[in-house]
Amino acid sequence: MSKLYDELCNKKEAGEELNFNKLTRDKLYELWYVECIPDSAIAELYGVLQKEVKKKRFEFGIKQTECATDNILKHLFKRNP
């Protein structure tokens, strides 16, 4: 389910301009990692190049390795309280 992505698409379709510079780490993490929205779709949504989305993700530390490590640690701590 892509709740945030769908919400942003609806805003854009309604004429609201989405500002890529105001995209927060939390929202980008939600889009890319939680909702599995690819960089290309995020770029299209915000009207920027795919490489700009990737650059912003890396600046925010949102990378596959970091996300996977975070997910593993969360899973381990849930199992071993």
N, CA, C and O atoms as CSV, one atom per row, in Angstrom:
chain,resi,resn,atom,element,x,y,z
A,1,MET,N,N,0.845,-1.184,0.000
A,1,MET,CA,C,0.000,0.000,0.000
A,1,MET,C,C,0.888,1.246,0.000
A,1,MET,O,O,1.878,1.318,0.729
A,2,SER,N,N,0.525,2.205,-0.815
A,2,SER,CA,C,1.335,3.409,-0.988
A,2,SER,C,C,0.570,4.643,-0.534
A,2,SER,O,O,0.219,5.499,-1.346
A,3,LYS,N,N,0.322,4.729,0.726
A,3,LYS,CA,C,-0.512,5.809,1.259
A,3,LYS,C,C,0.076,7.194,0.989
A,3,LYS,O,O,-0.608,8.055,0.438
A,4,LEU,N,N,1.325,7.416,1.367
A,4,LEU,CA,C,1.942,8.729,1.177
A,4,LEU,C,C,2.082,9.057,-0.302
A,4,LEU,O,O,1.792,10.175,-0.727
A,5,TYR,N,N,2.528,8.080,-1.084
A,5,TYR,CA,C,2.699,8.297,-2.522
A,5,TYR,C,C,1.367,8.674,-3.162
A,5,TYR,O,O,1.298,9.628,-3.938
A,6,ASP,N,N,0.319,7.938,-2.845
A,6,ASP,CA,C,-1.010,8.233,-3.389
A,6,ASP,C,C,-1.481,9.629,-2.976
A,6,ASP,O,O,-2.060,10.361,-3.778
A,7,GLU,N,N,-1.228,9.984,-1.724
A,7,GLU,CA,C,-1.600,11.307,-1.223
A,7,GLU,C,C,-0.882,12.404,-2.002
A,7,GLU,O,O,-1.492,13.401,-2.389
A,8,LEU,N,N,0.421,12.216,-2.230
A,8,LEU,CA,C,1.193,13.212,-2.972
A,8,LEU,C,C,0.747,13.282,-4.432
A,8,LEU,O,O,0.691,14.369,-5.007
A,9,CYS,N,N,0.430,12.140,-5.035
A,9,CYS,CA,C,-0.070,12.125,-6.419
A,9,CYS,C,C,-1.378,12.897,-6.518
A,9,CYS,O,O,-1.587,13.661,-7.461
A,10,ASN,N,N,-2.252,12.697,-5.546
A,10,ASN,CA,C,-3.530,13.414,-5.533
A,10,ASN,C,C,-3.323,14.914,-5.413
A,10,ASN,O,O,-4.005,15.694,-6.077
A,11,LYS,N,N,-2.383,15.320,-4.568
A,11,LYS,CA,C,-2.084,16.747,-4.414
A,11,LYS,C,C,-1.573,17.330,-5.730
A,11,LYS,O,O,-1.976,18.418,-6.140
A,12,LYS,N,N,-0.680,16.588,-6.383
A,12,LYS,CA,C,-0.124,17.061,-7.647
A,12,LYS,C,C,-1.212,17.151,-8.715
A,12,LYS,O,O,-1.260,18.122,-9.470
A,13,GLU,N,N,-2.077,16.152,-8.782
A,13,GLU,CA,C,-3.172,16.150,-9.753
A,13,GLU,C,C,-4.155,17.297,-9.498
A,13,GLU,O,O,-4.800,17.790,-10.423
A,14,ALA,N,N,-4.259,17.709,-8.246
A,14,ALA,CA,C,-5.148,18.819,-7.886
A,14,ALA,C,C,-4.512,20.182,-8.172
A,14,ALA,O,O,-5.126,21.223,-7.939
A,15,GLY,N,N,-3.278,20.164,-8.679
A,15,GLY,CA,C,-2.620,21.413,-9.059
A,15,GLY,C,C,-1.599,21.935,-8.070
A,15,GLY,O,O,-0.981,22.975,-8.300
A,16,GLU,N,N,-1.418,21.222,-6.969
A,16,GLU,CA,C,-0.434,21.664,-5.987
A,16,GLU,C,C,0.968,21.334,-6.488
A,16,GLU,O,O,1.224,20.225,-6.957
A,17,GLU,N,N,1.867,22.301,-6.386
A,17,GLU,CA,C,3.253,22.077,-6.800
A,17,GLU,C,C,4.025,21.475,-5.626
A,17,GLU,O,O,4.067,22.052,-4.540
A,18,LEU,N,N,4.629,20.324,-5.853
A,18,LEU,CA,C,5.406,19.659,-4.806
A,18,LEU,C,C,6.842,20.162,-4.876
A,18,LEU,O,O,7.469,20.123,-5.935
A,19,ASN,N,N,7.352,20.626,-3.764
A,19,ASN,CA,C,8.689,21.214,-3.704
A,19,ASN,C,C,9.691,20.165,-3.235
A,19,ASN,O,O,9.668,19.742,-2.079
A,20,PHE,N,N,10.563,19.755,-4.140
A,20,PHE,CA,C,11.564,18.730,-3.828
A,20,PHE,C,C,12.509,19.190,-2.727
A,20,PHE,O,O,12.973,18.377,-1.927
A,21,ASN,N,N,12.795,20.483,-2.681
A,21,ASN,CA,C,13.709,21.006,-1.666
A,21,ASN,C,C,13.131,20.893,-0.256
A,21,ASN,O,O,13.876,20.915,0.724
A,22,LYS,N,N,11.815,20.773,-0.153
A,22,LYS,CA,C,11.170,20.642,1.155
A,22,LYS,C,C,10.870,19.191,1.525
A,22,LYS,O,O,10.281,18.925,2.572
A,23,LEU,N,N,11.274,18.258,0.671
A,23,LEU,CA,C,11.066,16.832,0.961
A,23,LEU,C,C,11.954,16.438,2.138
A,23,LEU,O,O,13.179,16.531,2.061
A,24,THR,N,N,11.330,16.000,3.221
A,24,THR,CA,C,12.078,15.662,4.436
A,24,THR,C,C,12.637,14.249,4.367
A,24,THR,O,O,12.232,13.441,3.532
A,25,ARG,N,N,13.572,13.973,5.260
A,25,ARG,CA,C,14.149,12.639,5.341
A,25,ARG,C,C,13.066,11.609,5.643
A,25,ARG,O,O,13.032,10.539,5.035
A,26,ASP,N,N,12.188,11.934,6.578
A,26,ASP,CA,C,11.137,10.991,6.973
A,26,ASP,C,C,10.214,10.650,5.810
A,26,ASP,O,O,9.858,9.488,5.618
A,27,LYS,N,N,9.828,11.656,5.035
A,27,LYS,CA,C,8.936,11.398,3.902
A,27,LYS,C,C,9.646,10.624,2.803
A,27,LYS,O,O,9.058,9.731,2.192
A,28,LEU,N,N,10.898,10.956,2.548
A,28,LEU,CA,C,11.650,10.224,1.530
A,28,LEU,C,C,11.864,8.776,1.959
A,28,LEU,O,O,11.762,7.861,1.141
A,29,TYR,N,N,12.156,8.569,3.225
A,29,TYR,CA,C,12.308,7.209,3.766
A,29,TYR,C,C,10.989,6.436,3.619
A,29,TYR,O,O,10.979,5.272,3.216
A,30,GLU,N,N,9.901,7.093,3.948
A,30,GLU,CA,C,8.574,6.460,3.836
A,30,GLU,C,C,8.288,6.066,2.384
A,30,GLU,O,O,7.841,4.952,2.109
A,31,LEU,N,N,8.550,6.982,1.475
A,31,LEU,CA,C,8.296,6.691,0.065
A,31,LEU,C,C,9.186,5.566,-0.447
A,31,LEU,O,O,8.696,4.586,-1.008
A,32,TRP,N,N,10.477,5.707,-0.256
A,32,TRP,CA,C,11.429,4.805,-0.890
A,32,TRP,C,C,11.539,3.454,-0.188
A,32,TRP,O,O,11.512,2.406,-0.834
A,33,TYR,N,N,11.661,3.485,1.125
A,33,TYR,CA,C,11.903,2.242,1.854
A,33,TYR,C,C,10.611,1.539,2.270
A,33,TYR,O,O,10.443,0.344,2.028
A,34,VAL,N,N,9.719,2.273,2.885
A,34,VAL,CA,C,8.497,1.646,3.406
A,34,VAL,C,C,7.520,1.310,2.284
A,34,VAL,O,O,6.988,0.201,2.235
A,35,GLU,N,N,7.280,2.272,1.376
A,35,GLU,CA,C,6.304,2.062,0.313
A,35,GLU,C,C,6.918,1.483,-0.962
A,35,GLU,O,O,6.196,1.146,-1.901
A,36,CYS,N,N,8.249,1.367,-0.999
A,36,CYS,CA,C,8.965,0.776,-2.149
A,36,CYS,C,C,8.724,1.531,-3.458
A,36,CYS,O,O,8.594,0.925,-4.521
A,37,ILE,N,N,8.667,2.861,-3.363
A,37,ILE,CA,C,8.511,3.687,-4.556
A,37,ILE,C,C,9.912,3.950,-5.112
A,37,ILE,O,O,10.769,4.457,-4.389
A,38,PRO,N,N,10.162,3.614,-6.385
A,38,PRO,CA,C,11.513,3.788,-6.939
A,38,PRO,C,C,11.879,5.261,-7.125
A,38,PRO,O,O,11.014,6.131,-7.219
A,39,ASP,N,N,13.176,5.507,-7.174
A,39,ASP,CA,C,13.683,6.866,-7.378
A,39,ASP,C,C,13.044,7.516,-8.601
A,39,ASP,O,O,12.712,8.700,-8.570
A,40,SER,N,N,12.872,6.752,-9.673
A,40,SER,CA,C,12.311,7.306,-10.911
A,40,SER,C,C,10.898,7.841,-10.703
A,40,SER,O,O,10.556,8.894,-11.241
A,41,ALA,N,N,10.076,7.138,-9.938
A,41,ALA,CA,C,8.702,7.582,-9.686
A,41,ALA,C,C,8.685,8.804,-8.763
A,41,ALA,O,O,7.871,9.710,-8.942
A,42,ILE,N,N,9.578,8.825,-7.787
A,42,ILE,CA,C,9.675,9.986,-6.892
A,42,ILE,C,C,10.140,11.203,-7.691
A,42,ILE,O,O,9.637,12.310,-7.501
A,43,ALA,N,N,11.100,10.987,-8.578
A,43,ALA,CA,C,11.604,12.070,-9.421
A,43,ALA,C,C,10.488,12.635,-10.304
A,43,ALA,O,O,10.345,13.851,-10.428
A,44,GLU,N,N,9.718,11.766,-10.903
A,44,GLU,CA,C,8.614,12.214,-11.760
A,44,GLU,C,C,7.585,12.997,-10.946
A,44,GLU,O,O,7.076,14.021,-11.400
A,45,LEU,N,N,7.289,12.520,-9.768
A,45,LEU,CA,C,6.328,13.175,-8.889
A,45,LEU,C,C,6.753,14.613,-8.564
A,45,LEU,O,O,5.931,15.529,-8.563
A,46,TYR,N,N,8.039,14.790,-8.291
A,46,TYR,CA,C,8.558,16.101,-7.894
A,46,TYR,C,C,9.114,16.923,-9.056
A,46,TYR,O,O,9.506,18.075,-8.868
A,47,GLY,N,N,9.152,16.337,-10.254
A,47,GLY,CA,C,9.644,17.070,-11.412
A,47,GLY,C,C,11.137,17.313,-11.394
A,47,GLY,O,O,11.609,18.367,-11.821
A,48,VAL,N,N,11.887,16.328,-10.895
A,48,VAL,CA,C,13.347,16.421,-10.851
A,48,VAL,C,C,13.938,15.191,-11.523
A,48,VAL,O,O,13.215,14.265,-11.893
A,49,LEU,N,N,15.237,15.189,-11.676
A,49,LEU,CA,C,15.921,14.035,-12.257
A,49,LEU,C,C,16.060,12.917,-11.221
A,49,LEU,O,O,16.131,13.168,-10.018
A,50,GLN,N,N,16.095,11.698,-11.711
A,50,GLN,CA,C,16.243,10.531,-10.842
A,50,GLN,C,C,17.527,10.621,-10.014
A,50,GLN,O,O,17.549,10.232,-8.847
A,51,LYS,N,N,18.594,11.135,-10.626
A,51,LYS,CA,C,19.865,11.219,-9.906
A,51,LYS,C,C,19.782,12.207,-8.738
A,51,LYS,O,O,20.528,12.074,-7.769
A,52,GLU,N,N,18.884,13.195,-8.819
A,52,GLU,CA,C,18.698,14.130,-7.707
A,52,GLU,C,C,18.041,13.439,-6.517
A,52,GLU,O,O,18.378,13.713,-5.365
A,53,VAL,N,N,17.105,12.545,-6.805
A,53,VAL,CA,C,16.453,11.781,-5.732
A,53,VAL,C,C,17.481,10.869,-5.069
A,53,VAL,O,O,17.552,10.790,-3.842
A,54,LYS,N,N,18.264,10.190,-5.876
A,54,LYS,CA,C,19.292,9.292,-5.335
A,54,LYS,C,C,20.295,10.073,-4.485
A,54,LYS,O,O,20.683,9.627,-3.405
A,55,LYS,N,N,20.704,11.221,-4.971
A,55,LYS,CA,C,21.655,12.054,-4.227
A,55,LYS,C,C,21.075,12.461,-2.876
A,55,LYS,O,O,21.764,12.412,-1.857
A,56,LYS,N,N,19.796,12.866,-2.873
A,56,LYS,CA,C,19.160,13.289,-1.626
A,56,LYS,C,C,19.042,12.103,-0.665
A,56,LYS,O,O,19.262,12.252,0.537
A,57,ARG,N,N,18.695,10.926,-1.195
A,57,ARG,CA,C,18.620,9.737,-0.340
A,57,ARG,C,C,19.964,9.462,0.312
A,57,ARG,O,O,20.033,9.191,1.510
A,58,PHE,N,N,21.023,9.530,-0.469
A,58,PHE,CA,C,22.360,9.258,0.059
A,58,PHE,C,C,22.759,10.311,1.096
A,58,PHE,O,O,23.372,9.981,2.112
A,59,GLU,N,N,22.414,11.575,0.841
A,59,GLU,CA,C,22.709,12.640,1.810
A,59,GLU,C,C,21.984,12.391,3.130
A,59,GLU,O,O,22.511,12.691,4.201
A,60,PHE,N,N,20.774,11.841,3.045
A,60,PHE,CA,C,19.993,11.525,4.230
A,60,PHE,C,C,20.377,10.170,4.837
A,60,PHE,O,O,19.869,9.794,5.893
A,61,GLY,N,N,21.275,9.441,4.168
A,61,GLY,CA,C,21.685,8.125,4.674
A,61,GLY,C,C,20.661,7.035,4.408
A,61,GLY,O,O,20.634,6.022,5.106
A,62,ILE,N,N,19.820,7.237,3.404
A,62,ILE,CA,C,18.805,6.239,3.059
A,62,ILE,C,C,19.357,5.406,1.903
A,62,ILE,O,O,19.197,5.750,0.732
A,63,LYS,N,N,20.003,4.312,2.262
A,63,LYS,CA,C,20.605,3.415,1.281
A,63,LYS,C,C,20.162,2.007,1.598
A,63,LYS,O,O,19.753,1.717,2.723
A,64,GLN,N,N,20.240,1.132,0.618
A,64,GLN,CA,C,19.804,-0.243,0.833
A,64,GLN,C,C,20.532,-0.898,1.996
A,64,GLN,O,O,19.911,-1.584,2.807
A,65,THR,N,N,21.830,-0.696,2.086
A,65,THR,CA,C,22.586,-1.361,3.150
A,65,THR,C,C,22.191,-0.846,4.527
A,65,THR,O,O,22.032,-1.629,5.464
A,66,GLU,N,N,22.032,0.476,4.653
A,66,GLU,CA,C,21.655,1.035,5.940
A,66,GLU,C,C,20.239,0.610,6.331
A,66,GLU,O,O,19.975,0.298,7.492
A,67,CYS,N,N,19.338,0.603,5.357
A,67,CYS,CA,C,17.958,0.201,5.635
A,67,CYS,C,C,17.880,-1.265,6.009
A,67,CYS,O,O,17.143,-1.634,6.923
A,68,ALA,N,N,18.630,-2.101,5.317
A,68,ALA,CA,C,18.629,-3.528,5.631
A,68,ALA,C,C,19.207,-3.774,7.015
A,68,ALA,O,O,18.664,-4.569,7.782
A,69,THR,N,N,20.297,-3.103,7.339
A,69,THR,CA,C,20.912,-3.251,8.656
A,69,THR,C,C,19.956,-2.795,9.750
A,69,THR,O,O,19.814,-3.458,10.777
A,70,ASP,N,N,19.308,-1.673,9.525
A,70,ASP,CA,C,18.338,-1.144,10.493
A,70,ASP,C,C,17.199,-2.136,10.697
A,70,ASP,O,O,16.769,-2.373,11.826
A,71,ASN,N,N,16.718,-2.708,9.614
A,71,ASN,CA,C,15.619,-3.661,9.682
A,71,ASN,C,C,16.033,-4.921,10.445
A,71,ASN,O,O,15.258,-5.442,11.246
A,72,ILE,N,N,17.226,-5.402,10.206
A,72,ILE,CA,C,17.734,-6.599,10.898
A,72,ILE,C,C,17.856,-6.326,12.389
A,72,ILE,O,O,17.446,-7.149,13.208
A,73,LEU,N,N,18.415,-5.175,12.747
A,73,LEU,CA,C,18.576,-4.836,14.164
A,73,LEU,C,C,17.227,-4.714,14.867
A,73,LEU,O,O,17.067,-5.182,15.994
A,74,LYS,N,N,16.256,-4.086,14.203
A,74,LYS,CA,C,14.925,-3.974,14.794
A,74,LYS,C,C,14.317,-5.356,15.019
A,74,LYS,O,O,13.699,-5.618,16.051
A,75,HIS,N,N,14.502,-6.222,14.048
A,75,HIS,CA,C,13.961,-7.580,14.154
A,75,HIS,C,C,14.630,-8.349,15.301
A,75,HIS,O,O,13.954,-9.052,16.052
A,76,LEU,N,N,15.937,-8.218,15.435
A,76,LEU,CA,C,16.664,-8.911,16.498
A,76,LEU,C,C,16.239,-8.414,17.869
A,76,LEU,O,O,16.056,-9.212,18.788
A,77,PHE,N,N,16.081,-7.099,18.017
A,77,PHE,CA,C,15.701,-6.551,19.321
A,77,PHE,C,C,14.265,-6.903,19.677
A,77,PHE,O,O,13.936,-7.005,20.859
A,78,LYS,N,N,13.412,-7.089,18.695
A,78,LYS,CA,C,12.042,-7.513,18.984
A,78,LYS,C,C,12.027,-8.952,19.484
A,78,LYS,O,O,11.204,-9.313,20.326
A,79,ARG,N,N,12.925,-9.760,18.973
A,79,ARG,CA,C,12.984,-11.161,19.368
A,79,ARG,C,C,13.682,-11.345,20.718
A,79,ARG,O,O,13.400,-12.299,21.443
A,80,ASN,N,N,14.589,-10.431,21.047
A,80,ASN,CA,C,15.366,-10.565,22.285
A,80,ASN,C,C,15.165,-9.326,23.149
A,80,ASN,O,O,16.053,-8.476,23.208
A,81,PRO,N,N,14.032,-9.201,23.815
A,81,PRO,CA,C,13.779,-7.997,24.613
A,81,PRO,C,C,14.675,-7.894,25.842
A,81,PRO,O,O,14.571,-6.933,26.604
